[in-house]
């Protein structure tokens, strides 16, 4: 598959008004709204285009498996610091389009924070380049970051350039026994101190805390924080990142993004807490509790995503918080700016576009 | 220098009469002598007198002013402290300046949540000062941080000397409140991560006042490191200094700051600040490490080893906080120091891949001969962001035009080397022609459609940031004859 093939596919779809469902490995088919349109399989547009360790970037075609990228990076002692889930064969294009970040997000930042540039094929089949391979670039609007998390509704992310970072010199994990409220309190207290905390995960009365950085910094933090040094920590963090940990096993799963210090939202079914308290997972029901979950998150200044549920439930309830009218109108205008005929992943982000 | 814009033809009397109905007298300036201080920003070569300056004190007044201008079809240029270097806040001769200077309150500093909620007219440094008692600070630190405001930082996506490790404004802002040209109030982002919908927070940051007017900013605060130390290394060759930068990064080190200055820059700075720079060196590198004392010691040892292997001559490590600040003082004072040795200077802002540094500096030496002007270079080496300071005398006929052509050539070479025309100062009015070089027509059209999604009639900061296709067509034609045409900035054809 070539870039010309992609451009031609999009141009044809635009001209004929054919709706497309952009698909890489399909590892996140479960995520977002309805899956509609003819499948545009972009997995074959794959391969690392450029990787320059000393320039701290990697450019890859959208179908490149994350695993392949991570092997190349690890070989030079580097990583995708936002630790995206790889699930089963996830591609880099899908990773950016979904905008999901992993455990290290609380320290390093989200997918969008590492977006440097993109080659985009828009809904009219135009090949556009925004951003680049340099760390700083404020020429024109920051379209590359806008695309992170847009779920393919604005174009096919044919090639992406991501900032990469060195692997930490040292990494250790501490384990503490504590309840939910104590965990949130401690995580926020620690967050205000210069400690090298790179990930946190609370589940069922137990808190895992990962420390990453210079050897001296990690050793010093262990002395300061106490707890028990975990064995098999890498396996544990991998299960959090890939969501193979039992905390994520429920068939209906809510993802609540909250201000990190928010108290308990008073919902049943807390499964896990990540990101220093800013991400909380709840097992859900298929009944009529969705307004209650959304309302509880909103009251605390956050929002709830119906992260995993049957397609019918997702379509009925909507996955993301409904947008207020003026915001929805703005989204529609932006959507139209990139996809004038509304052919790309219709309904995947919001049912309205 | 102003550019006539035939698109707008404002009835000044009607505008002022309407503004008087929404603003009290002390919030509205209309007399020529009161408007004069607003005629330019930090890029003083471009000036225009606005029809009026509005100084609202509440978000409600901002809404009213924008609604009024929207109804009357009048251009609006938002302004913070006016320290920008690309003319982004240069007024429109047919429009109003919306100064956010009176939005100067820090509304909340939250220790537990590690954030501050501030109004857009609050100075960058004031945020860190307010957070200092809690052991926290706001990381982005543009050189103008004692004066520049958060609203302006959001508009330009400002960086600073520490952004390689701590990020730009876009990485450190959690939420903004924005008023659209139609007077609609939006909130983009929140204190919680991953806001629903498109990442409009990221889109607005760095949008140069083209999409909306910011009325409130929530910023992330980070714990102040216990210790910071700077390694200062001298090189007898700029290429070696550039290679040393790449080698530090290849060694897996992301320093808190990594800056380079060439010989003309240190020569300008040293008599002014007495930072102790090696005046014989072709280039010096300043590399900062921060963290706990143990962490810093570990990193400094590694950095020193890399620098030695890269061929550094003299290597010095700051032994005290005053010494660290003295090492930095020279870098931070580079612009005013150059301003002392030349009547005027023109600061460029291109970014290039780090490995092309030596090539770029070599080309600049050739350009100095070509344009018969001197140039000093300071460089955010860690992120490949170059600030050549082209020295000229505006009083001498032809020098400004040569300086401008010199700058344009640097920017276009930045693009050719795989970089960008601006790393942190913005396009504004200054680099509007070079946008035609960096982007294709369909890309520029996309920018225009994004703009129209927020501001259908193009009333917010017209003529800035994204050139019209018409303008690019003209620039393209003139570009062929580059260097032969006088006053390339004037509208022709």
Interface residues (C-beta under 8 A of the other chain):
Chain A: X52 X53 X54 X55 X56 X77 X78 X99 X105 X109 X110 X112 X113 X122 X126 X127 X128 X129 X130 X132 X133 X134 X135 X136 X137 X138 X139 X140 X141 X142 X143 X145 X146 X148 X149 X150 X154 X165 X166 X167 X169 X188 X189 X191 X192 X193 X194 X195 X213 X214 X215 X216 X217 X219 X220 X257 X258 X259 X260 X261 X262 X275 X278 X279 X301 X302 X303 X305 X320 X321 X323 X326 X327 X330 X331 X333 X334 X336 X337 X338 X349 X350
Chain B: X111 X112 X113 X114 X134 X135 X136 X156 X157 X159 X163 X164 X167 X168 X170 X171 X184 X186 X190 X191 X192 X193 X194 X195 X196 X197 X198 X199 X200 X202 X203 X205 X206 X207 X210 X211 X223 X224 X225 X226 X246 X247 X249 X250 X252 X253 X254 X291 X292 X294 X295 X297 X298 X299 X351 X352 X353 X354 X355 X380 X382 X383 X384 X385 X418 X419 X420 X421 X422 X423 X424 X425 X426 X427 X431 X434 X435 X438 X439 X440 X442 X443 X446 X447 X449 X450 X451 X452 X453 X454 X465 X466
